[in-house]
């Protein structure tokens, strides 16, 4: 799975749907072909919040972003820390466990992988991809995990079908708008922003 580190272009018409209170991350509505649906607060408070999107006019699947600390007060921004790596490993394990309990076959497309600005630069995030087969239904699951402002930030995308390249492209449409909405307030270490390459190029 190939990613590019890009500076996002200006995209007019983006309006903030909601701002996460802990990190000031903005969740735009719409975000590419996705529309914001709802947020959820978890108990206890260190389990944080989730923010969900559904497809609109060309989007496919379901996206949920989670922001939480698990009680840690020393989560660094980026993905170079052991804390973020452990959280990514737990995320991958939970994907496998949840689908396996439903009787699905889970195939790892790639192990947790870092992407960076440069080969020797700071790691911005981990990602992993799984193929899911449950009876006659095929899905692609993409997970992204990073640290930001003393919190974990996790994105989960479930794409209906078995086309990994199309799943990556669909997620890229969300990410580009999401990153643009946060351009002016993001921590400098996270810029230039990361976005998934359009595989059609």
C-alpha positions in Angstrom: 0.0 0.0 0.0 1.6 3.2 -1.2 1.2 6.6 0.6 2.5 10.0 -0.3 3.2 12.9 2.1 1.6 15.9 0.5 0.7 19.5 1.3 -3.0 19.6 0.7 -4.4 22.1 -1.8 -7.0 24.7 -0.7 -10.5 23.2 -1.0 -13.2 25.9 -0.7 -16.6 25.1 0.9 -15.3 23.0 3.9 -17.2 23.9 7.1 -16.5 22.4 10.5 -19.2 20.0 11.8 -17.6 19.6 15.2 -14.4 20.2 17.0 -12.9 17.5 19.4 -12.6 19.2 22.8 -9.4 17.4 23.8 -7.3 18.0 20.7 -9.1 20.7 18.8 -9.2 18.4 15.7 -11.9 19.6 13.3 -14.3 17.1 11.7 -15.6 18.7 8.5 -19.0 18.2 6.9 -18.9 17.2 4.2 -15.5 15.5 3.8 -15.1 14.6 0.2 -17.9 12.2 -0.7 -18.6 11.7 3.0 -21.1 13.3 5.4 -20.6 13.6 9.1 -23.3 11.7 11.0 -22.7 11.7 14.8 -20.2 11.7 17.7 -20.2 9.6 20.8 -18.6 10.2 24.2 -17.3 7.1 26.1 -17.1 6.4 29.8 -14.7 6.6 31.6 -13.6 9.9 30.1 -10.1 8.7 29.1 -11.8 6.5 26.5 -12.6 9.7 24.6 -14.9 10.3 21.7 -15.7 8.9 18.3 -16.8 10.7 15.1 -18.5 8.9 12.3 -19.1 9.4 8.6 -21.3 7.7 6.0 -21.0 7.9 2.2 -22.7 10.5 0.2 -22.6 11.0 -3.6 -19.9 8.5 -4.4 -18.5 7.5 -1.0 -18.5 3.8 -0.1 -18.3 2.1 3.3 -18.1 3.6 6.8 -15.4 5.7 8.5 -15.1 6.2 12.3 -12.4 8.3 14.0 -11.5 7.8 17.7 -9.7 10.2 20.0 -8.7 8.9 23.5 -5.9 8.7 26.0 -6.5 5.5 28.0 -5.3 7.5 31.0 -1.8 8.1 29.5 -0.5 11.7 29.9 2.7 11.3 27.9 1.5 10.4 24.4 3.8 12.2 21.9 2.6 13.6 18.6 3.5 11.3 15.7 4.2 7.6 15.6 7.8 7.1 16.7 6.9 6.2 20.3 6.5 2.7 21.8 3.1 3.8 23.1 1.7 4.4 19.6 3.3 1.2 18.3 1.6 -0.7 21.1 -1.7 0.9 20.3 -1.4 0.0 16.7 -0.7 -3.6 17.6 -3.8 -3.6 19.8 -5.8 -2.1 17.0 -4.7 -4.8 14.5 -5.4 -7.5 17.1 -8.9 -6.1 17.7 -9.7 -6.1 14.0 -8.7 -9.7 13.7 -10.5 -10.8 16.9 -13.8 -8.9 16.1 -14.1 -10.4 12.6 -12.9 -13.8 13.6 -15.6 -14.0 16.3 -18.2 -13.5 13.5 -16.7 -16.5 11.6 -14.9 -14.4 9.0 -11.6 -15.2 7.4 -9.1 -12.3 8.0 -6.1 -11.9 5.8 -3.5 -9.2 6.5 -2.7 -7.2 3.4 0.2 -5.5 5.2 1.6 -5.5 8.7 1.6 -2.2 10.6 3.7 0.2 8.5 5.0 3.7 9.2 4.9 6.5 6.8 7.2 9.5 7.1 8.0 12.7 5.4 11.4 11.5 4.5 13.2 8.1 4.9 14.9 9.4 8.1 12.3 11.8 9.3 9.6 11.7 12.0 7.0 9.0 11.6 3.6 10.5 11.1 1.4 7.5 11.6 1.0 3.7 11.3 -1.4 2.1 8.9 -2.5 -1.5 8.2 -4.9 -3.2 5.7 -6.9 -6.4 6.1 -9.1 -8.3 3.7 -12.2 -9.7 5.3 -14.2 -12.6 3.9 -17.5 -13.6 5.7 -19.5 -16.2 3.8 -20.1 -14.5 0.4 -19.4 -10.9 1.7 -16.0 -9.3 1.1 -14.6 -6.2 2.9 -11.4 -4.3 3.2 -10.5 -2.8 6.6 -8.0 0.0 6.8 -6.7 1.3 10.2 -4.6 4.4 10.9 -3.1 5.2 14.3 -1.0 8.1 15.5 -0.4 10.3 18.6 -1.5 13.9 18.7 -1.6 16.4 21.6 -1.4 13.7 24.3 -4.0 11.5 22.7 -4.3 8.5 20.4 -6.0 9.3 17.1 -7.3 6.2 15.4 -9.2 5.9 12.1 -11.0 2.8 11.0 -12.4 2.5 7.5 -14.5 -0.5 6.3 -14.9 -0.8 2.5 -17.5 -3.2 1.1 -15.8 -5.3 -1.6 -12.3 -6.8 -2.2 -10.7 -4.0 -4.2 -7.9 -2.7 -2.0 -6.9 0.0 -4.5 -10.4 1.4 -4.7 -10.6 1.3 -0.9 -7.4 3.4 -0.6 -8.7 5.9 -3.1 -12.1 6.3 -1.3 -10.3 6.9 2.0 -7.9 9.4 0.3 -11.0 11.5 -0.7 -11.9 11.8 3.0 -8.3 12.4 4.2 -7.6 15.3 1.9 -10.7 17.2 3.0 -10.1 16.3 6.7 -6.5 17.5 6.5 -7.4 20.7 4.8 -10.0 21.5 7.5 -7.2 21.2 10.0 -4.4 23.0 8.1 -4.5 26.2 10.0 -4.6 24.7 13.5 -2.5 21.5 13.2 0.8 21.2 15.0 3.7 22.0 12.7 5.3 18.6 13.2 2.3 17.1 11.3 2.8 19.3 8.2 3.2 18.6 5.3 0.0 16.7 5.8 -0.2 13.0 4.8 -2.7 11.8 2.1 -3.1 8.6 0.3 -2.0 8.5 -3.3 -4.7 8.2 -5.9 -3.9 4.8 -7.4 -5.5 5.9 -10.7 -2.6 8.3 -11.4 
